[in-house]
Amino acid sequence: MVRTTGTRRLLAAILAVGAVSALASAPAQAATGVTWQADLSTVDTDDVNVRFDGTALTVDDTNVHRMAGSDGYLTMSEQKLNRPANRITAEVSANGAEAEVSVRGKLSANDWTEWQPLEAGATTLPGNVSSVQVRVGLGSGSSVSSLRLTADQAPQVNALAAATAAKTYRVFATREGLVGGTTANGHKITARDHFVSFPSGKSLSGKGTGTYTAKVCRTDNSRCEYAPVWEVGPWNERDDYWNPSASRQMWKDLPQGKPEAQAAYLDGYNGGRDDRNRKVLNAAAIDIADGTFWDGLKMTDNAYVNVTYLWTGSGPTGVVTTAGDPMNVRASASTTAAVKGLAANYAKVNIECYVEGETVTGRFGTSNIWDKIGEGHYISDTYLQTGSDLPVAPKCA
């Protein structure tokens, strides 16, 4: 990642990239790619605790210190490139404590790569993208005065993977609580809220979005909830343990799917401490907001759960869109079928196929189409924003 502690110029190349910042001017075609100067002055509703003071981007309220993640974030507008690219490099001028620049790439109309912190050296994307996005994270006292980016082609280009199933791991979960607090993406936590937290900023969704959504189930799969990732934690901040060891940001010697907090607590890994040198007091690799914990999963105490990291799969998707409350997930295509759990507002779910069932009137009209979003899990298509009036997945066999 690009983390700076003084004014410095950084050349970094990134894996899995995404939409880049709004530009101060149209991108220029450099000899080896497309180069532009990021606009650090535009702060809007999807940004968190940052301001532009006329010369640099800084933290707005220095008294705010989040439990995890940066104290402030600027998420820049999607930037379309005029040529395909699979690598991003950056020159950054920053001062003060910690500044972090991350990038992600657009894979389709609704899908993005994970946020990738900029690290020194060159890293190729799994394939070409034509649109990117940049996020700047700041700690209190830090500032960024200039950010110049270049998108180009790395020598080796790997084809994007064919449709794949999302990864699932069994991990220990704790209840989030903290009602009235503010998450890393700027969401104010309410009583019986519906979201989850993972120990990596790579999977942090923007406020009011579910780009990165998890399916969290009891270990017997009797209850599940589909919930957006709105917080960083509970222990680490750079432990994307669901990724292969080679591309994991830290703890590359741990096997894929094994969280560092679990290894630290149970095995004494890293002296029993997390990436901020805190003694790990439980094996938690996911925090679950109270509504998801009590209502979605019907949990009464911290416990192991099965977690599916939905953004790691591919295929048709839809965004759950309600008046605000989560919706019931049914065992079949009927409003009288057994309730198998909940799907939170904003959750982006993977659609396996569709069936015809009870006619329902929802946010997107009236229809008898129900989408299968998991084994024995169905929701009415009238509550899914898919970008199409027709089914986006094949009919179930």
N, C-alpha and C positions, 0 to 999 in steps of 0.2 A: 504494500500500500504506500501511497505517498504520505508520509508523516514527517512534518518539518518542524525544526526547533530554531530556525534562524532564516534569514533571507537566503534562498538558494534557488538554483535552476536545476530542474530535474528532467531527465529524459527517461520516460517509462513506457513500456509496451505492455498491453493488457490482453488477458484472456477473456473470453465470453463477454463482449462489450455491448453497450447499449446507447440509448439516446443521449446525445450530448447537449450541452448548454445552448441557450439562446445566444445568437451571435451579435457582436457589435456591428459587424458588417458581413457581407456575403463571403462565403469561404473562398480562399484563393487556392489555385492549383499549384502546389509545390512540385518540385522535380520528382519527388518520390511519393506524393500523395496530396490530400486536400487538407489545408491548414486554415484555422480560424482562431480569432480571439474571443474567449468566452465573455459574456455579459454578466458581470457580478453585481450589477446595480439593480436588477429587477427582483424584488422580493414580493411574493404573493402568498395566497392562502395555503399552498402545499408546502411552504417553507416553515421552519421551526426555530424560533428564538435567534434570528440573525437580522442584521441591518447593514446597509451600505452607507458609510459615513462620508462619502464624497471621494475617497481615495482607496478604500479597501473594504472588504467584507469582514465584519466582526460579529461576535456574539452580542446580542441585544441586551439581555439581562445577565450580568456576570454573577448574580447571586443564585442563578439556577445551575445546579449540578445534578445531572441525571445519574441514576444508579448504575447505568451501563450505557454504552454508546457515547456519541459526541454530545456536547451541551447545546449545539445548534446545527441545523442542516439547511443548505440551499440546494434545492433540486431544480435543475435547469430544464428548459423546454426541450422537447424532442427535436433533434436536429437531423434532417434528411441529408444524406450525402449524395453528391452527384456522380459517384462511382462506387462500386462495391468495395468493401474493405474488411479485413479480418484482424487488424491491429490498430491500437491507438497509442500515440506517444504524447507526452505533456511536458511543457516547461512551466514551472510554478514559482512564483515569488511570494514568500510567506514570512511572517514574523511571529514571534511569541511561542506559546506552548505547543499545542498539537493541532495540526491541520491535516485532514485526510481527504483525498480525492478518489472517488470510485466511479466506475463506468459500467454501463450495461448495454447490450445490443438487442434490437428488435428482431424476433424470429418470425413472427406472423402478425396478423391484425391484433391479436389479443395476448400474444406470448412474448416474453422477454427472457434473456439470460439472467442469471443471478447478478447482483451487483459485484463487481470485481475491484478490490482496492488496487490502485496503481502501485506497482512494484518496479524497482529498477530492473533493466534488462528488457528483452523482447519476449512476448508470449503470443502465440497465434490463437485465433478463435477456432471453434470447431467447424466454422464455415463462414462464408461472407455474409455481411449484413449491410443494409443500405440506410439504416437509421440508428442513431445512438443517443444516449442521454448521460449527463454527468451530474454527480452529487458531490458537494463539498461539505465535509463535517468539520466543525471547529470546537476546540476546547476553550474555556474562559481565558481571555488574555491573548488568544491567537487571532491572526488576521491573514487574509489572502488579498494581495493587491493586483495580481496579474495571473492569468491562466490562459496559456496558448496551447492548442491541441492540433494534432495531425493524425489523420486516418489514412492508412495505406495498406498495401498488400505485403504480408510476410512471404518469404520464399516458398514455404510449404503450406498448402491449404488442404485441410481435411473436409470431406463432405459432411454436412449435417446428418446426424444419425436418423435412421428411420424411426417410425413411431415406436415408442417404448413405454413400458409400464413404469409408473412412479415407484421410487424406492420406499420401502417400509422397514422400520426398525422398532424394537421393543426397548423403551427407555423409561427412566423414572421421572415422574411428574410431581410437581408441587403446585399448590394453589397460589395465584398471583396476589389477590387482595389489593391493598394499596388504593382503595376507593378515594377519589378526589385528586390523586396524583396524575402526572402527565407522562405518557409513554415517549419512547424515543422518536416516534413519528409525529408527535404533537397532539395525540388523542388524549382527552381528559377522561380518566377512568370513572365509570359510573357503577352503581350497585348492580350486581348480576350482569356484568358486561360480558361480551362474547368476542374473545380474541385469544391468541397464544403468543408466547415469547420463545425465541430460540437464541442460543449463545453466539450469534454471528450477524453482523450487519448485512451480509450478502443476501439474506432473505427478508429484509425489512420492507414491508409494503408502505406506500405513501398513505397519508391520512385520508380516510374515506375511500380506500381502495383495497382490493384483495389480490393483487398481482401474485403474491406469494401466499398460498393458502395451504393449511394442513388438514388432513383427515385424522382425527384423534379418536381412538376407540378403546374401550375397556378390553382387557386381554382376552376375554371370552367373546369379544365382538358383539355383545348383546346391546350395547349403546355406542353411538358414534356422534361426533359433531365435526362439521366442516367449518373451520374458523380462520380468519385472516391473521397473518403475522404482523403485529403492530408494536412489538417491543423487542429489545435486545437483552439477553440474559437467559437463565438466572445467574450462572457463575461467570463463565467466560464471555468474551466479546468477539473472539476471532477463532471460534471452533465450529466450523461447518462440517461436522462429523459425518454427515450423510454423503459427502463427496468422496471420491477415491483418494487414497492416501497421498498420491503424487500431486493432486491438485488442491489438497486441503491447505488452508492458510497457515495453520500451526499444527503441531503434534503429528507430523507426518509419519512417525514411527508407530502410531496406533492404527489398528485395523479399521477399515471403513465400517461405519455404523456404531463404533464404540466411542461415546462421548468422553472428553478429557475429565470432566467432573466425576464420572463413574469410575474411571481408572484411578483418579486421584484418591477418591474416597474409599474404594474397595481394595485397591492394589497398592496404594502408596505412591502411585506414579507422580513424577515431578515433585517429590517430597510432600505429596498430599495437598498441593497448592494449585490455584488457577492461574490464568494469564495475567492477573493483577497481583499475584503473590499473596492472595488471601487463602487461609486454611479452608479447604472445602469441607463443609459440615454435613452434606448429604450428596447423593449421586445424581441430583436433578439435572436433566438435559432439556427440559421444557417447563415453562411456567404456564398455567392455565387460568384465564380470567374466571371470576366467580360464577358467572352465568353458564359458561361452558362447563365448568367443574361440577356445579350442583344440578343444573337443569338439563344440559346437553348429555352429560355422561352419568348423572346420578351418583357421583362419587361423594364419599363422606370423609375420606382421608387421603393423604398423599399415597401414591401407588404407581406401579408400573403400568404403562399403556402402550398400545400399538400406534405408531405414528407413521402416516404416509405423507411424504413431502411432495404434494401434487405437482408442483412446478418442475420436478425432475422427470416427469413423464411427458408424453406428447400425444397429440390428437385433438379432436374437437373439444371446446370448452365453452362455458357460459358463466356469467356473473349473477349470483343470487341477488335479486332486487325486490325488496319489500318496502313497507312503509317505515321500517326501522327495526322491528322485532325479528328474531330468527324464525324460520319456517320449519314445520315438521317434515321429517324424512320418513316416507312410508314404505311398508314392506311390499306393496304392490300399487298399481295405478288407480288408487281410490282414496278418497278422503276419509273413508271408514276403515281402511287397512291399519294394521298395527303400526304404532310410531316406533321407529328404530333409532331416533335421535333427532338432531337439529342441524340446519344449515344456516349459518349466520348471514345477515345482510352484508353484502360486499364480497362474500366468499366466492372465489373462482373455482368452479368444479370441473372435473373431467367428465365428459359425456361418452359413455361406452356405446349406447344404442338407444332407441326409443321404442315405446309400445303405445298402443291406443287403449284408452281407459275411460274413466269418468270425465265428463266435460266440466271444465273449471273456468271461471272468469278470474283473471289475475291482473298483474301490472301491465301485461302486454297483450290484452285482449282475452278472447274466449277460445278454448281449444280442448280437444280430447287427447292431445299428445302429452305423454309423460316421459321424462328422460331418466334413464338408468345411470346413476352416478357412482354406483358401487354395487357389490354383491348384495342383492336384496334391498337396495336403496333406490327409491324413486321420488322425484319431485315433478310437479306440473311445469311444463315448458312455458306456461304463461308467467312464471316468476323468474325466468332465466333470460338475461340479456345475451343473445348469441350473435347479433348482427344480421340475423336473417329471419324472415317470416316462415321459412320452411325448416324442417329438421336439419341439423348440421351433422348428425351421425346416422349411420344406417339403422334400419329396422332390426329389432332384436330377433334372433332366430327363434 
